Amino acid sequence: MRDVTEHRRRIDGLIAEHAEGWTLERMPAVDRNILRIAVLEMVWRDDVPDRVAIDEAVELAKSVSTDRSPAFVNGLLASLLGAKPVVAEPAAVAEPEVVAEPEVVAEPVPEVVAEPVVAAEPVAERPAVEPVDQPAAD
């Protein structure tokens, strides 16, 4: 919930932008909060696929809100999904932590001297085996 609080102004702006004919104040509080969590997951959380965030929000609306809420939640989030490339704010780029790498000391590689190849003695050939006649199948 801390992330919702951190991005609440932007989240509420996105909800208001995609809630055709509705203001945040007019929405049931349950729907508003379901939408806030879903918008956070869709825009700021890379570990939650957008479709999963939408499905979870719709299922939650079915179980805890009005009969019309699942369709409303689904429609608003689908609208947001269609505009998402325009919506996403650039993520804050953290400075990479500089870690001193241990010094690597290369050891000399021993010289490899190729030994001459000695031919092996030929293997005695085995006598050919004559095929055995099989009785014909009836």
N, C-alpha and C positions, 0 to 999 in steps of 0.2 A: 504494500500500500504506500510505502515511502515514495516509490517511483511515480505513482499517480499524483501524490501531493507535489512532488518536484515539478511535474510537467502539467499540472492541472489547468493552468490558464490556457496553454496551447491545446490540450485535450478538449476542454470545453469549447474552445473556438472551432475545432474541427467538427465536433458533434453539432454545434449550432449551424455551421456551414452546410452540413449534409442532412439536417433535420428539416425537410421541406414542410413548412406550415406549422412547425412546432418551435417553441422556445424551451430552453432548459428548465425554466421555472414551471412550465405547463406539464412537463414529462413527469410520470410517477418517479419518485425518488429511487425506487428499485431499478427501474429501467435506466435511469441516468447513471447509476453506479455500475450496472452491468456494462453499459456502453463505455464508461471510462476505463474499466479494466481491459475490455476488448481493444479499444483504440490504443492504449498503452502497449499491449502485446503486438498489435499489428505494426505500429510505427517505431517503437523503441526496442522491441525485443526480437532479436534475430533467432533465438532458440525456439520460438513458437511459430509454426507455419500459419500464414494468414487464415487459411480455410479452417484450421483447428480452432483458432481464436474465435472465428465467426460461429462455428458449430457449437462450441462450448457456451458462448453467450446466448445463442438461441435456445439451447437446452436449459440453461439456467433460467431464462425468461419464461419458458414453459412451466417450470416447476415452482417458481416463486412470484410470478407477476400475473398480469391480466391475460385474458384469452387473446387479446389483440397484440400484446407485447411481442411475442416471438416474430411475427411478420414485420412489425415496426423495427425491431432490433436488426433483423436480417436485411431489410431494405436499406437502412441507414449504413450498416457496415459494408454492404455490397457497393453502395455509392462511394464510400470512402476508399474501398479497395480499388475501384476503377480510377480514382484520382490519386492514388498513393504515390506514384513517382513525383507528383507535384507537391505533395504534402510533406514528405519526410524532410526533417531538418537535418542538416549535416551533423554528424556525430562529433562530439568533442574529441579532438585528437590528443591523446595523452603522450607526453614525452616518453620515449622509450628509455627504460632503465639501462644505464650503462654498467655492464658487468665486465670486470677485468678478466680476460681469458688467461688461463695459466700458460706460462711460457713452455713452448714445445721445443725440446732439444732433439734434433734429428741425429740418430745414431748411424754410423757408416754401414752401408749395406755390404756384406761380404761378397767378394768376387766369386762367381760361379764358373767353374772350369768344366767344360763338357768332357765326359769320358768317351773314348772311342767305342762305337757300337760293335759288339762281337756277334757274328752270325751264329745262330744256334744250329745244332746238327739237325738234318732233316728227319722228320718223323716217318717211321716206316708206314707204308700204306697198308690199309686193311684190305683184305680180299673182299671183292664184291659179293654180296649175298644174293642168291638167286631167289626170285619170288616163288612162293609156294602156290600151286594151283588150288583155288577155292572151289568147292562143289557148287554147281549152279543152284540158285534158289528156285523152288517150284512155284 
